[in-house]
Amino acid sequence: MQKITPQYAESCKIEYQTYMTKLGVNVKTTQTNCVSFESKALQEYFMSNKIFENSDEIKFYFGIYPADSPQGYPGAKPGRLTTIIWPYKNGKATIIPPVGVGYGDGEPIDPFNLGELYP
């Protein structure tokens, strides 16, 4: 894992657009090419769940919103690509340890999603 240059990041984005175009998908007008999460919302999620204390990795999954998304997810646009942020510890989804108890005895940390989709 390492930082990359902005130029290399742009090259990766172009490769993605080219790949999707070959599949018949236009990510400039009809499909997600970016998911944006507000800094404050991410900070609140990380802080309230003590992500850096309770996990040893953070996975970013790609997903597609299903046509039958449950009520309560107004930003879920069926058929659109999305990114799901999910903290893990020891290869498993992170559990919040109850006060005074070891890892694995608490409730799971909910994944984070429903960022702004672009376009």
Residue, then its C-alpha position, 0 to 999 in steps of 0.5 A: m500500500q502506498k500513495i500514488t501520483p495524481q497522474y497515475a490516479e488519472s491513468c487508472k480512472i481512464e483505464y476504468q472508463t475504457y474498460m466499461t466502454k468496452l462492456g457497453v457502459n458509459v460511466k460519463t453519463t449513465q453509470t457510477n464512476c465515483v462515489s463521494f463521502e463527505s469528510k464530516a460524515l466519514q469522520e463521524y462514522f470512524m470516530s463513533n465506531k472507533i474504527f482505528e481502535n477496533s479494526d486492523e483493515i478497512k475494505f472498500y467493496f464494490g456493489i450494485y444497488p438491487a431493485d428491491s432495496p429496503q425502505g430507508y435507503p433513499g440514495a440507493k439507485p437501483g442498478r448503480l454501482t456503489t462503494i461499501i466501506w466495511p472495517y475488518k479485524n483478524g479477517k472478519a467484519t469488525i465487532i465493537p467490543p463491550v466495555g471491559v470485554g475482549y474482542g468479538d463479544g459485541e455488536p457488529i459495526d455497520p458498514f458505511n454506504l450511500g455516498e453521492l454517486y457521480p454522474 
